[in-house]
Amino acid sequence: MLNRRQEQLIKLLTEKKDWMTSRELAGYLHVTDRTIRSDVDAVNRQGECPLIESNVRKGYRAVQDAWQEPKAALTPGLPQTPGTRCIYIIQKLLFENRELNLTDLQSQIYVSDSSIQNDLKRIRRMIEPYPGLRLVSSRECISLQGDEVSKRRFYRELLVAEVQENFLNLNRLAHLYRHFDLIEVKDIFVKVLEEYDYSIHESLFSMLILHAGTSIERIRTCHYIQPEEEQQGLKETIEYQISRTFFERISDRLHLEIQEGEITMFALVIMGRRASNYASDHIRLGEKWLNIRRLMEDALARLKEVFGVDFGGDEDLAAGLKIHIHGLVERVKNQVVLEDIFLEEIKQKYPLVFEMGVCIVSYLEEQLQIRIGDMESGFIALHLGAASERMNSVRKYRVVMIMPHNQVFSEMCEKRILELYRERMEIVRKCSYFEEEEIRLLEPDLVLTTFPIEHKLNIPTVSISLFVDPETEASILQALNQLDKKRFRLEFTSHMGHLIRKEHYYQDLDAQTPEEVIRCLCRGLEKEGIVDSDYQEIVLERERMTPTSFANALAIPHAFRAYASRSTIAVAQLRSPIQWGTFEVRLVMLFAINEGDQRMIKIFFDWVSDIVSRPEELARLTERCSYEEFIERVME
């Protein structure tokens, strides 16, 4: 059996996919060259053939065919990129550990001390807009110091960045259903909806399709929902008819036997909040009767208590959770375990949302005195992620106005400000005086005041004129832009850190033409199944329209109307500059986008626009360096 250091050695070599000298490995693992040689021998004794090959001059590398086996020995779900590591560390600091031992952290996530120090630098930059927060080092430990309100606000805004217009993307999740085509299932459902002239709210549609897909996956293995007592009047509803027609067509298409419980359950899911009229608030577990509505409400209250995120007003979430908890209790009673379809996908891509799902399951286990499977956390996380996206899609900055009693002038001032900035802000309270605790409880993003005030709250405060003169307009606009900048920084850190991966980073690429570079980067993506074989031709076609070079440094080739299985940025640091259009280019970043990640295009190009406008930063970014150094420069 391998020890932790030997597992870490395998991880380093499999991620590098190239030779590493014993000195390099010894530096990463803080041991001697001799220990590295002993560990390599120990690893190679584990298999029928060597897992690590050695070369006197080059050092060591993982044997290609053995890559997958040692990776499986490592703990699943560990953060693999700088972006995911930052979120992992923040999550632990916020909710698990008051202090985090850095030596233990290295052992947990298998990275070097220098990588963790770089991650901590990124986290410090992430919390810069929150004056109430600071990262404090003490001996070998790190802690996040600050008031609870600032911590909760930081978490909520990280959550906003995590799910921003990007949650429950069917194209990305479809490949997880291996035995049927989820997109075809979606098309069948859409056709049925059209025939019944029935509309589904866009924010609920993806959840419905995933519910249908999971039902089909379960039916394939002969796991059925047991129907409860017949709900009076349910069969007369249009939702029931839609559900029956849908499953009849699925049965014909996939040759599956559909039972009544599946039709009933899906009808309730289609109904959303109106399902409460047909789904009982009570269910029996053993000798006890459980009030499902109260359980759901108390679970959401626990969520607010722990994370500071209030879903209390989302009736669609309440209805979805109520139905899910009904099914969960039935599965526990019948000892049915949900199949692990997309648990790891949710864990890796949406760790904050998943943690909220775990919190609710933990609460239910505590109340029901039963063991609930991990997969239930993933399904509940889907409900919470969809609710987060609904909440964030209409989110404007919350503003409190401090104004005198003069009603006429106050109303004129408010009306003028809303005329100018209605799309970006909402006024949640108007006060004639400032009371610090009252304002703190409102948790506004911005305070506008017509008279000078001093306070200790970490909330931007702008002095304005009742007559909203040009200086006032400029001050408010500047404050809103600063809030945008803070939000962008969190989105950028949350997403960009996931996109640039080590296996698609070319530190010293020797190429003579743009076409050579593009073909090289696309081949790497194609080899891993991220893009199709025709992707490079589509990128080259776009390049012929007009070169994608910027200034004398950077090119960002990309494709129109062609998508990747997962969003990725392939990076090439060129050995020598090459002519790319009218510019000489030293750095190439090829952006391959998943269809569900449209917002990432804006984030990426906003960043490119910003970096090109800062020549010194651009020059530093284009200097040849290691993957770790490049990520550090990008995230600054």
N, C-alpha and C positions, 0 to 999 in steps of 0.2 A: 504494500500500500504506500502511495506517495505521501510525503509530508507537504505542508503548505508552501514551503520555499520551492520544492521541486515542481509543484503545480504552477507556481508563479513563473518558473523558468520556462515551462512548456508554453504558457500564455505569451510570454515575451517573444519566443521564437515563432510561434504560429502567427502572431499578429505582424511580425516583421517580414515574414515570408522571404527572408534573405539571410545571408551569413552575418553572424555577430561574433566578435572575438571574445575570448574568455575574459579579457580585461573589461570590455563593455558590459558583459553580463555581471561580472563581479561588482562593477560600479552601481548597476541598477539594484542588485540584491544585497549590497553591503556585506559581501563575503570575500574570501580570497579566491585566486585563480584555482587553487588546488581543490577548494570546496566545489567549484563549478564542475571540475573534472569528475569528482566523486558523484555529484548529483546527476550528471549526464549518464554515468554508468548505471546508477540506480534506476533512472527512467528507462533506459534501454533493456534492463532486465525484466521489465514489467510485461513486455510483449513477446510474441513469437519472433518478430523481426525488429531491428532497431527503430525507435521513434525519432531519434536525433542522429544526424550524420555529422562527422567531424572532418576537418581538413587542417593540416599543420599550419598552413599560411592564412587561411580565411577564417577559421574558428568553427562555429557550430551553426546548424540550421535544422529546422523541423523537416522530417521526411514528408514529402507532398501527400502521399496516400494515407499518412497517419494523422493528418491534421485534425480530422473530426473526432477521432477517438479520445485524445487527451482533453480536448475542449469539453467533452461531455462530462469529464470528471470534475470540472470546475462548477462552482455554485451558479445555477442559472439566474438570469435577470440582473447580473451585475452591470453597472454603468460602463459603457464601452468607449464613449467619446467625452471630450472636455465639457460639452454642454450638459450631457446626462450626469456626469460626475458632480458638476456644480449643483444641479437640482438635488441629487442624492445627499450631498453634504448639507445643503440648506434645510432639507426636510428633516434630517437627523437633528440639526441644531434647533429647529423650531419645535419639534414635537417629541423627540426621543431622549436626547441628551442635553443636559445643561452645559456639559463640557465634553468635547470629543477628543480622544487621545489620537494624535496623528500617527503614532507608530502602529496602533491597532488598526487605524483606517487604511494604512498601506497594506497590511496583511489581508484586510477584508476585500479590497477592490483590486489588489495586485498591480499597483503602479508605484513608481519611484517617488522618493521624497520631493524631487524637483518638480514632478508633475503635480503633486498635491499643492506645493507652494504656488505654482502658477494658477491652479484652480482657486486658491484662496485670494490671489490678486484679482481674479475675475469677479469673485463674489464681493470683494470690497468695492469694485467699480459698480456692481449692480446695486449696492445699497447706498451709494453716494447721494442719490436724490432723497434719501430718507434720513434727515439729520438726527432722528432719534435712535438710529441703529448704528452699531459699530462692531467690528469683528475684533475680539481681544485674544491675544496669545499669552499663555501662561505656562512656562516650562515646555512640556511636550503636548500641551492641550490647547484647544481653541474653543471659544464660546461666542455666541451672538448676544450682545448686551443691548438693552433698550427697553422702552416701555411696551406694554402688551398691545396697545392700540397700533403702534407703528409696525409691530411684528405681524399683526393680523392684516393690516393694509398691504404690507409687502407680500404676504401669502396670496391674498385675493388677486393682486395685480399679476403675480406669477401665474395664477390659474387662468386669468384672462388671456395672457400671452400663450399659454399652453393649448387652449382650445379654440383660439381665434379663427373662426370661419374654416375650421379644418377637422372637425370631429365627425366621427361616423362616416367616413368616406367609403362608399360602397365599392368603388373600383379597387381601392386598396385592400379592403377586407374580403373581397370576393374570392381571392386565391386561397383563403383559409378553409373554404368549403370545397373539399377535394372531390366529392362524389357527384356533384351537380353544379350547374352554372347559376350563381346567385343573380347575375345580371338578367339571365333569362327568366328567373323567378320574378324579378322586379318587373320585367316587361309584361308578364302574364297578369300580375296584379294591377298594373297601370291600365291594361286593356279592360279588365273587369270594372275598374273604377269608372272608366269612360262610358262603358255600357250602361252603368247605373246612374250616370251623370252625378257622381259623388266626388267631392273634393276633400283632400287631406291637407292639413296645414304643413307647410314645407318643413318646419322644424321637427315634426313628428314622423315624417315619411321614412327616414333612414332606420329609426328604431323599429318601425313596423316591418320593414323588409328583413332586418336582422332577426326579429322575433320569428318571422315566417321561415327564414333559413334554418334557424336553430330547431324549430319544430320539425322541419323536414329531415334534418340530420338525425333527430331522435327517433322519428317514425321509421327511418331506414333500419334502425337496430331494434325495432319492435318495442320501443319505450313510449307508452301512450299516457296522456293525461287522463286521469279517472274523472268522469263528469260528476259534479256535485248534483244535488237535487235540482230539478229543472226550474230555472228562473222564470217566473210568470211573465209572459209577454215578450220574452227575448226573441223567440222564433219569428215573431211578427215584425221585427225591426229590419230596416234596410241593411244594417251592418251585419246581421246574421245571414241575410241572403247573399251579401257580397262575400262573406267568409265561406259559405257553402259552395258558391260558384267557383271561387278561387281554388279551394282544395279539390273540388271535382276535376278541375283542369290539371292541377298538379298531379293528381292520382293518375289521370290518363297519360300525362307526359312522362312521368317518372315511374309508373307502374307500382304505386304504393297503395297500401290499404289505409284509408283515412277513417278515424273514429269520431264519434260525436263530441267527445271532450275537446279535441283539437279545434273543431269548428266553433264551439262555444267560446273557448278561450280567446281565439283570434278575433272573434266578433267583439268581445269586451275590450281588447287592445285597440281595435279600430275606433271604438266609441270614445276612448280617452276619458276625459273627466266625467262624461255622462254614464260611464260604466258603474259608478257608485249606486245607481238606481237598480242594478241587476246583481251586483256582486255583494254578498252579505258582508257586514262589518265584523262578523264573528265566525270563528272556525274552532273545531275541537282538536285538542292535542292531549292524548292520554285522558286523564280525568278532568282536565281544565278546559274551559271555554276562553278563547283569546279574542280580545277586541283588536282587530287588525288595523283599523283606522287610528286608534290610540297608539298602537305600537309604531306605526309609520310616523305619526306626528312627533312622538317622543324621540324617535331615531333622528329625525331632522333637527329637533331641538339639541340633541347631543352633538350633531354635526356643527351647528352654530356655536355651541359652547367650546368645542375643541378647535375648530378652524376659523371661526368668525365669519362663515359664509351662510347667509340666510336664504334658504329656498322656500320659506314658509308660504309665500304668495303664489307659487307655481302650481296651479291646479292640475296641469297635465302631468307633472312629476308626481304629485300626490296620488293621482289615479294609477299611474304606471307602477309605482312602488307598492300600492295596495294590492294590485293584481299579482305582482311578482311575489310578495310575501305570502299571499294565498298559495301560490304554486310551490313556494319554498317549503311551507309547512307540510303540504301534501307529499312532496318529495322526501322529506325527513320521515314522515309516517310510513311511507312505502319503501324506505331505504333505497331510493333512487338517487344516483349521483350524476350531475350534469357532466357531459363530455367536455374536455378541455379544448375548445375550438379556437378562441382567440385570447386566452388569459395572458400569455406572454406578450402578445402584441399590445394589449392595453397597459400592462406593467411597464414596458419599455418606452412606449411613445407618450403615454399620459400618466406619469408616476404620481402626480398630485391628485388627479381624479381617482386613480386606483386606490390611493391611500384613504380617500373619503369612503370608497366602497368597503374597504377593510374595516373602517371605523363603524359603519352601520352594521356589518355582519357581526363584529365584536359585541355591539350593543344587543343585537338579537340573541346571540348565544348566551349573553349574561341574563337576559330576561326570560328566555325560554328554557334555559338549562339543558341545551342540546348542542351537539357538535355540527357545525355547518361547513360544507365543502368549500374549498378555495374558489371554485368556479363561480359560486354565487356572488363573491366579491366582484368578479369581473363583470357579471351581468348588471349588478346594481351600479357599478361604475359607469356602465353605458348610459343608464338612466340619468345619472348625475352629470355626466359629461354633456349630454344633450341639453339638459337644463341649464348648465353653465353657458353653453353656446347661445341658447335663447336669451339668457340674461345679458350676455355681453354684446349680442348683435344690436341691441337697442340702447346700449349704455352710453350716456352722455356724462360729461363732468358735472358733479354735484356742487352747486354753488349756494352759499349763504350770503345774503345781503344785509348789512347793518346800516339802517337808514333812520332819519328823524321821523317824527310823527306827521310832518306835513304831507297829507295824503295826496294832494294834487301833484306836487313835485315828485314824490316817491313813485307814484304810478307812471308818470311820464318817463322817469329815469329807467324803471324796470322795463317798460314797453320798448324804449329805444335800445336797450342792451339786448333784449330778446330778438328784436328785428335784426340786429347785427350778427348775433352768435347763436341763434336758436338751434342750428344743426349740431352745435358742439357742446352745449351746456344746458342744464335745467336748474331753475332756482327752486331749491327744496325748502327754504325758509327765509322769511323776511323778519328781521328783529329791529326794534327801535333802540336797543342797547346791547352791549356785548357781555355775555356771561360765559366764562370759559368752559365750565363743565357741561352746560347745555350744548355749546357748539361742538365739544369733543364727542358727545354722544351721537350727534348728527353725522359725524364722519364725512364732512364735505371735502372735496378736492381743492376748493378755492374759496376764500372769503373776500367779498367786495365791501368796502366800507366808505361812507361819506365823511367820516371824521376819524382823526388819528387814534389808533388803539395799539396797545402793547400786550403781548401774551406769550405764553411759553409753549403753545401748541405747534406741532410740526406741520403746519398748514400754510401754504402760500397766501399772503394777504396783500391786496392791492387797494390803495386809496384812490377813490374816484370822485368826479364832480357830479352833482345832481343833474347838471345840464349836459352831461356826456360830451365833453369837448374833445377835440382831436387827441389831446394828450391822454385822456381817459381811454379812448378807443385803442390807442397804441399800447397802453399799459395792460389792458385786458388781453389784447391779442398776444402780447409777449408772454403773459402768464399762461395762456392756453397753449401756446407753442412749446413752452417749457414742459408742460404736462404731457404733450404729445411726444416730446423728446424722451422723457422718462419712460413712457409706455413703449416707445420704439426700442429703447435700450433693452428692456426686459424681453420683448418679443425677439429681438435680434439674438440675445444670449440664449434664449430658450430654444430657438430653432436653428440658427446658423451653426451652433456647436455640434448639432446632430448631423449636419449635411456633409461636412468635409471629413472624410474618413482616411485613415492612414493608407489603406490599400489602394486608394485612388489619388495618392499624392506622389508626384514624380519630382524628385529633388534636383536632378541634374540631367534633364532630357536633352539629348543631342538630336536636333531636328533643323532642317534647312528652310522649310516652307510652312505656312499656316496649315496647308492640307495635311502634311505629315503629322503635325501636332494634333489636329482634330481626329485623324484616323487612329492615332495611338490612344488618345483618351477614350474615344468611343469603343475601341476594341476591349479596353479594360472593363468598361461598363457592360458591354455585351457579354463578355465572358462570365460575369456574375449574374446574368439574366435580368439586369436592371433596365436595359433597352433592347429593342429588336435589332435584327441584322441590318435593316434599312435606315437606322437612325442616323448613322454618320453621313449618308447621302443627303438626308433632310437638312442636317446642320450645314453641310457644304453648300447646299442650294441657298439656304438663308445667307450664308457668307458671301455668295456671288452677288446678291442683291446690293449689299453695301457692307464693307468690312466692319467688324465689331471691335475694332481697336480704339483705345482712348489714350490721348496724350502719348508721350514717348515711353510707354511702360507696359500697359495692360490691355489684354483682349478678353472678351467674354462671349465666345461663340455659344449659340443656343439654337433651339429648333422651334419653328412655328407648327402648331397643330400636331405635335407628336409628343407622346407622354412616356414617362418612365414608370416602372413598377414601384419604385420608391424614389423620392426626391434626393438627388445627390449632386455635389459639386466636385468635379474632377479637376485637379490643380497640377499645372506643370511649371516648374521653375526651369527656364531654358539655360543651357550651358553657354550659349552665345545669343545675343539679340538677333531677331530676324525681322525682315521687312513685312509689315502687316498693313496693307493699305498704304496710307501716307505716313504711318508711324513705325518706329522700331520698337518691338515688343520684347519684354524679358519675362513677363508673367502671363499665364493663360489660365482662366477659370471657366471651365465648361459647365453650364448649368443645365441639368436634366431634371425636369419637373414632373411630379405626379399630378394627375388631373385634379385631385382634391386639394392640392396645395397652391391654388392660384394666388393666394395672398403672399406666399413666399416670393413670388416674382417681384412684387412691389418692395418688400423688405430688402431683397437682394439689390435691386437697382437703386433704391434710396441710399443704401450703403455705398455702392459704387460711385454714385453722384457725389456723396460726401467725401470719399477718399480721394477722388480725382481732383477735388477742389483744394486739397491740402498737399501740395507738392512734397513737402518733407516726409509726411506719413506715407505717401505713395512710394517714394524712393526707398524708404525703409522696408515697406512691404515687398518690394520686388527684388530685394537682395536675397541671394540664394541662402537657404537655411534648412534646418531639419523640420520635420512635420510639427514637432512640439513647439518649436520657435515660431513657425508660421501661424499656428493656431493662436499663440499668445499675441502676435501682432494684429491678427484679424479681430480679436476680441477686445482690444484696447479701446 
